[in-house]
Amino acid sequence: TYYGHHIYNSHVIGHRMPSHAAPRPYGSMDNQLPPEPHAPEVSPRAPEVSGGTDMSGLPEVSGAPEMQQTVNVSRVYFGVMFDAGSTGTRVHIYKFIQKDPVALPVLDNEMYHAVKPGLSAYADKPDMGGDTIRQLLKVAKKTVPKSEWKQTPVILKATAGLRLLPEEKARALLDEVKEVFEESPFFVPNNSVSLMNGTNEGVLAWVTVNFLTGHLYAKTRKTVGILDLGGGSTQITFLPKSKKTVHTAPPSYIARFNLFNSTYELYTHSYLGNGLVAARLATLGALGADGLDWKVFTSSCLPKKFREDWTFGGLTYKVSGVPDGYAGYKLCYYEVMRVVKGVVHQPYEVKGSSIFYAFSYYYDRAVESGLIDGSRGGVVEVRDFKKKAKEVCNKMTKYRPISPFLCMDMTYITCLLKEGFGFKDSTVLQLAKKINNAETSWALGATFDHFNNFNIH
Ligand SMILES: Nc1nc2c(ncn2[C@@H]2O[C@H](COP(=O)(O)OP(=O)(O)O)[C@@H](O)[C@H]2O)c(=O)[nH]1
């Protein structure tokens, strides 16, 4: 079933290298850039470029004046990035305008479309998984002008859902996707279909959010951190201010990548099994459990009279509240604590003052519980999650129609933020689904990485 479909025209989102940075010829660090520039030359004051496409972008109206004086050739190109997540598969179709040969491009448009369930639900039927990709490719064909198909790359990266599957099942799904891509009229680069590691997932989401918020300049020190809560895994990524954060972190939590001739050193980690849906299973003690057909998994995070068969990752579990026992925030907190305690590393400086953008399920649950307004996003403190979790858990009947899992989810989020990452009650979180009209997702960063090769290591 389709559950999300939109297209929008954004205003200019893009950044250039400052003049002191060494210029590079266009494409020098590019990885399989579309071969030919096709955009017309445009005048400095009216850089409209997207004539005749199905994604007719708004004429651009802003941009640094000095940039407009020095650059008078723009080119347009497209990128199609599939996010094969544990709970759904999404396609992001980006239209870029390259104005300045040595800067990241301007993002002119994003078309976003999503299907549920994710590829991992087709672990035993890879050809049906392939059909979901065909469905999404149709959207890409409608969106990208025909003349661009041959040079537009199609890429799919899978995250926690496939990481959690046995290797051969994940492989069969990825092979199937590759075949479907090969049938399509798009450009299929080498390694276009892959299982992405958690480090890249965290780094690329950081790139997306810092690009969209205007923080990606050469040698910039001011950036924002990101918190991404998926179904299967959760990521934290930020640029440490203090060396101590780097030195006290497990070595695999420090990632480096190249942009604008400098190397960024980030703190990043993806916790597999700590995504919101996987955490539900772990809280219920059901993760990796046998005897699913007879066992009922109970939790005091669920309404007492609740009982349901619940499917995740192709398996069905019987779950229920504790019929004659207690339910509520305190007991629930103890239960979810088991999923977090001793698992999540507390970075040295997270108690500091960096701003964190939180999206995906952080955003969804904040909206569902009424913490923020869905149309506008918002700023909250960690303590607001806690307060809302208490309210939801202690009034389960009121919130039950929204979701019987809302108490468990809100309590888990609170516990992950406080006990897990070690955030203070007063830490400010910027909740966002979109920034400047573009989806907050690693997909945009991954598309930049394809064209510019960040060499994440
Ligand atoms: N709006 C929006 N939500 C997204 C996007 N990508 C992922 N999500 C959200 O991410 C959450 C699930 O993450 P998912 O990718 O299935 O899990 P993962 O495999 O553990 O990373 C849900 O809240 C989705 O709605 C996106 O591009 N746009």
The ligand as a Gaussian input file, in Angstrom:
#p B3LYP/6-31G(d) Opt

LIG

0 1
 N        9.285000      11.452000       6.077000
 C       10.229000      10.551000       5.943000
 N       10.340000       9.593000       6.847000
 C       11.310000       8.680000       6.689000
 C       12.210000       8.730000       5.617000
 N       13.068000       7.716000       5.739000
 C       12.727000       7.059000       6.853000
 N       11.653000       7.625000       7.435000
 C       11.060000       7.246000       8.714000
 O       11.996000       6.401000       9.371000
 C       11.321000       5.504000      10.218000
 C       11.611000       4.070000       9.887000
 O       12.911000       3.869000       9.539000
 P       13.338000       2.625000       8.691000
 O       14.201000       3.156000       7.583000
 O       12.198000       1.783000       8.279000
 O       14.186000       1.812000       9.736000
 P       15.709000       1.365000       9.701000
 O       15.828000       0.327000       8.641000
 O       15.939000       0.887000      11.089000
 O       16.547000       2.579000       9.386000
 C        9.865000       5.842000      10.033000
 O        9.554000       6.804000      11.020000
 C        9.818000       6.456000       8.650000
 O        8.676000       7.238000       8.488000
 C       12.065000       9.798000       4.689000
 O       12.790000       9.942000       3.743000
 N       11.062000      10.666000       4.904000

